Amino acid sequence: MAGWTVGIPVVLVALPMAARGRLPDPLATHWGGPSGTPDGASSFGGAIALPTGVWAVLVLGVVVFAAARARAATALLPAGVALAGAQAAIVRANLDREDWRQAELPTAWVAVAVCAAAVLAALAGMLIDRRAPGRARRGGGPEDLGPVMDVPAGERFVWLARTSNPWLGLTAGVLGAGAAVGAVLGVGGPVAGPAWLAAALVLGLAALAVLVCSSVRARVTGEGLEVAFGPLGWPVRRWPAAAVESARVEDRRPAQVGGWGYRLSGLGTTVMLRAGECLVVRAGGRDFAVSVDDAARGAALLNSLARCGGGGGGVERR
């Protein structure tokens, strides 16, 4: 979200600035009536300042109000898409016009595309906010941190841990903003062309790959271990309790496994989001490690379930 917050005003400013010499001053910014005749205009500076100011107010509201912070992605993702789409449409309509009154109303498909993208962004934001980690809840004492946890008959224990790397998240946001700029320029910008669309595709795929590796959620239940990646909790890797040979805690550093993110090395597979303790699971003769807090408790519960072959029911404890 930090990358998105910074990237949107960059798009709002870059679009008109890239076509500065091909735009009239003032610019048509509003069209009314069935004829599609421009009936409102703004100075070049105003066309930049207004949407940028609206974005600043939205971001400030999210920062100041706690209720808004809990829905930051739901609010800012669609708003950013709508503002960037509207700015691109205004630039395209005014391009190479000597007077703002000559600007043609953007075609209906542009409005439909922007609205559809905003709706998809809102849905993505809702999923991100719903999966955002809250305050961790921990129970029990030091006796729960052994290599095997005592699970009474008829009871079910659940262990859950989340970890995120803000720098990877910021990198994904910056790459995503770059992809949005390339897509807007390629489709409706002043320098439209396939090269911009290709760049947008590459940056978009890179942003998605980094975003997926920027956070992780590990969950141990009676079924076994589940590791979900990214803010949307997808993709997911699962190990049935009966397939787990052992689980342990191990201290690992990025230099040991080859860097940050999803790494393959002589130590096996490691999801490295921060240096320190990792939950290491051995299954099928191979090790899989994920850097999460409270790994000792997760390993103890997983060892207990593996020894009993999984299953369990009754009261759920976290």
N, C-alpha and C positions, 0 to 999 in steps of 0.2 A: 504494500500500500504506500510505502514511502516513495518508491520509484514511480508509482502511478501518480501520486500527488505532485511530484516534481515534473513528470513527463507531460502531463496535460497542458499546463501553461506554456511549455516549450512548443507544443504543437500549435496552440492558439496564436502564438506570436510568429512562429516560423512560416505558417501557411501564407498569410498576407505579405510578410517580408520577402518571401521567395519570389513573389509576383509583383513587387512594388512598382516596377516600371511599366507594368501592363494593366494597372488598375486606375480608374478615375478617382478623384477626390472632390467631393464625398463619394461614398459607396452606397448602392442600394442595399438596404438591410431588411426591408419588409415589402411584401407584395399583397395586394388586397383585391377582392372581387374576382369574378369568374374569368375576366380577361387576363389576369396575371400581370397587370401593370404595376410597376413599383410605386408605392405611395409613402415610402419612408426611407430616409438616408441617414448616414452617419459619416463623420470625418474618418480619415484613415486611422488616426490615433484612437478615435472612439471605438472603431470596429475591433481594435485590439484590446482596449482597456475594459470595455463592457463585459465580454465573456470571461476575461481574466479576473476581473473583479468579482463576478458571480462565483467563479471557482474558488477564489480566496475566501469568500464569505461561507461557502459550503464547508471548506476544509476547517475554517475557524470554528464553525458550529460543531463539527465532529470532535475537534480537540477539546473544546470547552465543556460540552455537555456529556456526562457519563452515559446517558441513555443513547445518545448518538454514537458514541465510541463503540458501544456494543453492536451497532449496525453500520459500522464504517464502510465495509465493502459493499453492502446493499445500497448505501446512499451514493458513494463516490464512483463506483464502477459505471452504472448507467448514466450518471450525470456527466462524467467525463466523455463517454461515447457520444452523448447527445450534443454537448458543446463542441466537440471536435468535428462531428458530422455537420452541424449547422455552419461552423466557420468554413469548412471546405465547400459547402454549397454556396455560400455567399461569395467566396473568392471565385469559384467557377462561373457563377452568374455574371459577375462584373468584369471578367477577364476580357481584355482587349476592347472595352467599351470606352468611347470618348466622354460619354455623359452617363450618370447613374440612371437616368430615365430610360436608357436603352437596354438596361439589364433585363434579361429574360427570366421568367419564373422557372426555378429548377423543376425538372421533370418529376412526375409522381413517383417513379421508381426510386429516386434518390431519397425521398421522404420515407418510403416504405423500408428501404434498406437501413436507414439510420434508426428508425423505430424498432425494427427487428433486432438490430445489433444491441440497442439499448435494453430491450426485453431480455435477451440472452445474457447480457452483462448483469442485469438485476438478479436473474436466477442464479448465476454463478456467485454473485455477491452474497445471496442468501445462504448458499451452501457453505461458503467460506466462513461467514459469521456464525453459522450453526455449529461448525466444527472447530471454531477457535477455542484454544485451551483456556480453561478458567483456573481458579485457584486450586491447587492440588490438595486432595484430601488423603491423609495418611492415618492409618490406625495401627494398633499394636505397639509392641516395644521391641527392644533388641533381641528378644527371644525369637522373633519372627524372621530374623535375618540369617538363619543357618542355611546349610546347603540343601536341606530337605525340610519342608514345612509340614507340620502335623495337621492333616485335614480330617476332622471328626466325621464319622459316618453320617450320611444324610444331610451334610452341609456342602455348600458350594462357595468357593472363594474366587474372586476375580481381581486380577492385578492390571493396572492401566498406567502407562507413562507416555508422556509426549516430550519431544525435543524439537526445537527449530533453530535455524541459523539465520539471523537477521541479514547478514551480508549476502548470503545466497538469495534470500528473498528480495533484497534491494537490487541485486544484479538481474534477477528475473524481471523485476518491474521496469528497469531501464531498457532491457532488451525488448520487452513488450511494448514500451512506448515507442521505441525505434521502429518496431514492426508496424505499429499503428500509423506512424508518420509515412512510412514507405507505402502502405496500403492506400492511404488517403491521396498521396501524391500520384500513385500509379493509376488510381481509378478516376479521380476527379480534380486533381491538382493542376497547377499551371505547367508542370513538366511531366504529364502523364506518359507512361510508357512501360513496356514489359520488364525493363531492368529494375524499376522501383518495386514492381510486384514480386519479382524474384528475390530481391533483397528483403522485402517484407516477409516472404515465406521462410527464408533462412533464419531471420531474426526471430520470427514467431516460433519456429521449431526449437531454436536454442532457448528461448524464454520458457517454453513449456518443459524442456528437459531440466533446466536449472530449477524451475519452480517445483517440479516433482521431487527433486532431491533436497529441497530447502527445509523440509519438516518431515517428521515421522511420528507415528503413533504405534506403540507396541502394546498388545493386549493378550493376557493369558487367561483362559477360561478352562472349563472342563473338557473342551474340545481340543485344546492345545494352544499354540502360539499363532497370533495374527499380527503382521506388521503392515501397516497402511502408510502409503507415501503421499506427500503433498497436502495442501490445504483442503482438498476435496476428498482425501482418504482413498485415492486410487492412483496407481494400481495397488493390489494387495497380495502379499505372500503369506501362505499358511503352512504350518507344520502340525499334523495331528499329534496328539499326546503320545500315542503308541509308537510313532515314528521317531520320537526324540530319544537319542541315546544318552545325552547328558546336557546339562546347562550349568554355566559358571559365570563368574564375574572376572573381567580382565581389563587392565588399564592399557589403553591404546592411544597413540598419538598420530596425527596426520602424516608425519614423516615416516612412520612405520608402514602405513598402508598405501602410500602414494598420493596423498592429498585429501581434499574435501569431497563430500558427496558419496555416491555409490562407487566403491572401489573394489577391484580385484587384485589380490596380491598373494604372496606365499602363505599368508595367514588365513587365506580363504576370502570370503566376501565380507566387507565391512561397510556399514552405512555410517560415515564419519561426519557428524554435524558439530561436535565439540570434543576437544581432547578430554580424556579421563576415563571413568569406568564405562564399560560396555557389557551388555548382556550377550554372552556367546553361547550359541546353541549348536550342538553337534548332531547331525542327522544324515544318514546315508554315507557316513564316513567323511563328511565335509563340515567345516565350521562356517557359521553365519553370525556376524556380530553387529549390534546396533547400539549406538551411543545414546543411552537414556539414563535418567536418574533412577535411584532406588532399584538398580539392577539386581542387587543381592536378593531382595524379596521376590522379584520375578523369577529368578533362577531357582530359588528354593521351592516356590509353588510349582514351577514347571517340572522339576525333578520329582516332586511328590506325585504329580499327576502321571508322569511317565512311568513311575514305579508301579502305580495302580492301574495303568492302562487307560487313563482318562475317565470320562463319565462324571457322575456326581449330580446331585439334585438337592432340593430343599432350599434352605435359607441362603441368600446370596450376601456375601460380605466383600467389601472392597478395601 
